[in-house]
């Protein structure tokens, strides 16, 4: 159902720098996500839009970030369907959902950039999954329901990468 990959502090710091200077979506990508709930439009019944912000990043106009992702994941950037930063304030939550409602997703990489002091546990298929800033969670977000429990103290920030890889729309091996 899921797997994890280690990320070093140095890799994470470099990734954060790339994300901080990344440009927003343009052109066809911007048009594609314009109607995606929570990402392209601000309306969602899955989370409180005042406390949770999904900030999209461009899939075509951030070559350094795309190169870093290719090197880290081993997956060509042409298979990326969306990139976004998810920032959750205290009180924020994200109800379980499946990602491919508007976008095709066969693999989701979740990089935890900042972990809250308490709360904000990741939920995958009804189970709490322990992730931290040095463990990247990889699962099929287009198949398995997932969400985040309420952040009780602090801020939770994650970087999410959606891939639609041919022949990967089957269940991931169970761990």
C-alpha positions as CSV (number, residue, x, y, z in Angstrom):
1,X,0.0,0.0,0.0
2,X,2.9,2.4,0.7
3,X,6.6,2.6,1.0
4,X,9.0,5.1,2.4
5,X,12.3,6.6,1.2
6,X,14.9,8.3,3.3
7,X,15.9,11.9,2.7
8,X,18.9,13.5,4.4
9,X,18.8,16.8,6.2
10,X,21.0,18.3,3.4
11,X,18.7,17.0,0.7
12,X,15.7,18.4,2.5
13,X,17.3,21.8,3.0
14,X,18.2,22.0,-0.7
15,X,14.6,20.9,-1.6
16,X,13.2,23.6,0.6
17,X,15.3,26.2,-1.1
18,X,14.1,25.0,-4.6
19,X,10.5,25.2,-3.4
20,X,10.9,28.7,-1.9
21,X,12.1,30.0,-5.3
22,X,9.7,27.9,-7.4
23,X,7.3,29.7,-9.8
24,X,3.6,29.1,-9.9
25,X,1.9,27.1,-12.7
26,X,1.6,28.6,-16.2
27,X,0.0,27.7,-19.5
28,X,-1.6,24.3,-19.9
29,X,-0.8,23.3,-16.3
30,X,-2.5,26.3,-14.9
31,X,-5.6,25.6,-17.1
32,X,-5.6,22.0,-16.1
33,X,-5.6,22.7,-12.3
34,X,-7.9,25.7,-12.4
35,X,-10.9,23.6,-11.4
36,X,-9.1,21.2,-9.0
37,X,-10.7,21.6,-5.6
38,X,-8.4,23.2,-3.1
39,X,-5.6,23.6,-5.5
40,X,-7.0,25.6,-8.4
41,X,-10.1,26.9,-6.6
42,X,-10.4,27.8,-3.0
43,X,-13.5,25.8,-2.2
44,X,-13.3,22.5,-0.5
45,X,-15.5,20.5,1.9
46,X,-12.5,18.3,2.8
47,X,-10.6,21.0,4.7
48,X,-10.9,24.5,6.2
49,X,-9.5,26.8,3.5
50,X,-8.8,29.5,6.2
51,X,-6.4,27.1,8.0
52,X,-5.0,25.0,5.2
53,X,-3.4,26.4,2.0
54,X,-2.6,24.3,-1.1
55,X,-0.1,26.4,-3.1
56,X,0.5,24.9,-6.6
57,X,3.9,25.1,-8.3
58,X,4.6,24.9,-12.0
59,X,5.3,21.5,-13.6
60,X,7.0,23.1,-16.7
61,X,8.7,26.3,-15.5
62,X,10.8,25.0,-12.5
63,X,13.7,23.1,-14.2
64,X,15.9,23.0,-11.1
65,X,13.1,21.5,-9.0
66,X,12.1,19.0,-11.7
67,X,15.8,17.9,-12.1
68,X,16.1,17.5,-8.4
69,X,12.9,15.4,-8.3
70,X,14.1,13.2,-11.2
71,X,17.4,12.6,-9.5
72,X,15.7,11.8,-6.1
73,X,12.8,9.7,-7.4
74,X,14.3,8.2,-10.6
75,X,11.0,9.1,-12.3
76,X,11.0,11.4,-15.4
77,X,9.4,14.7,-14.7
78,X,7.1,14.3,-17.8
79,X,5.0,12.1,-15.6
80,X,4.3,14.8,-13.0
81,X,0.7,15.9,-13.0
82,X,0.9,18.3,-10.1
83,X,3.2,19.8,-7.5
84,X,2.0,21.7,-4.5
85,X,2.9,22.8,-1.0
86,X,0.4,22.1,1.7
87,X,0.6,24.4,4.7
88,X,-1.6,23.6,7.7
89,X,-2.0,26.0,10.6
90,X,-3.2,25.0,14.1
91,X,-6.7,23.6,13.8
92,X,-6.3,22.5,10.2
93,X,-7.2,19.0,9.1
94,X,-7.6,17.3,5.7
95,X,-10.5,14.7,5.5
96,X,-9.6,11.4,3.8
97,X,-9.9,11.7,0.0
98,X,-8.6,10.2,-3.2
99,X,-6.5,12.4,-5.4
100,X,-7.5,11.6,-9.0
101,X,-10.9,13.3,-8.8
102,X,-9.6,15.9,-11.3
103,X,-6.0,14.8,-11.9
104,X,-4.7,11.4,-12.8
105,X,-2.5,10.0,-10.0
106,X,-0.7,6.7,-9.9
107,X,2.0,7.6,-7.4
108,X,2.1,10.3,-4.7
109,X,5.3,11.5,-3.0
110,X,4.8,13.3,0.3
111,X,7.8,15.2,1.6
112,X,7.2,16.5,5.1
113,X,8.9,19.9,5.3
114,X,7.9,21.0,8.8
115,X,6.3,18.7,11.4
116,X,3.8,20.2,13.9
117,X,4.5,19.9,17.6
118,X,1.4,17.8,18.1
119,X,-1.3,16.5,15.8
120,X,-1.2,16.4,12.1
121,X,-0.8,12.6,11.8
122,X,-1.1,11.2,8.3
123,X,-4.0,8.9,7.6
124,X,-3.7,6.3,4.9
125,X,-6.6,3.9,4.2
126,X,-7.9,4.5,7.8
127,X,-4.5,4.0,9.5
128,X,-2.2,6.5,11.1
129,X,1.2,6.4,9.2
130,X,4.2,7.8,11.0
131,X,6.2,10.1,8.8
132,X,8.8,12.6,9.7
133,X,11.0,15.1,7.8
134,X,13.6,12.4,7.0
135,X,11.1,9.9,5.6
136,X,9.3,10.5,2.3
137,X,5.9,8.6,2.0
138,X,5.2,7.1,-1.4
139,X,1.8,5.6,-2.2
140,X,-0.9,5.5,-4.8
141,X,-3.0,8.6,-3.9
142,X,-5.3,7.9,-6.8
143,X,-6.4,4.6,-5.3
144,X,-6.1,4.8,-1.5
145,X,-8.0,7.3,0.7
146,X,-5.7,9.5,2.8
147,X,-5.8,12.7,4.8
148,X,-4.3,14.5,7.8
149,X,-5.6,14.6,11.4
150,X,-6.1,18.0,13.0
151,X,-2.9,20.0,13.8
152,X,-3.1,20.7,17.5
153,X,0.1,22.8,18.0
154,X,2.5,24.2,15.5
155,X,2.5,24.2,11.7
156,X,2.6,21.2,9.3
157,X,4.1,21.8,5.9
158,X,4.4,19.3,3.1
159,X,5.5,19.1,-0.5
160,X,3.3,16.8,-2.6
161,X,4.2,15.4,-6.0
162,X,1.6,13.6,-8.1
163,X,2.8,11.3,-10.9
164,X,0.8,9.5,-13.5
165,X,3.1,6.7,-14.6
166,X,1.9,4.4,-17.4
167,X,1.3,0.9,-16.2
168,X,1.4,2.1,-12.6
169,X,-2.3,2.4,-12.1
170,X,-2.4,-0.9,-10.2
171,X,-2.1,-1.3,-6.4
172,X,1.3,-0.8,-4.9
173,X,2.8,-3.8,-3.1
174,X,1.8,-4.1,0.5
175,X,4.3,-3.4,3.2
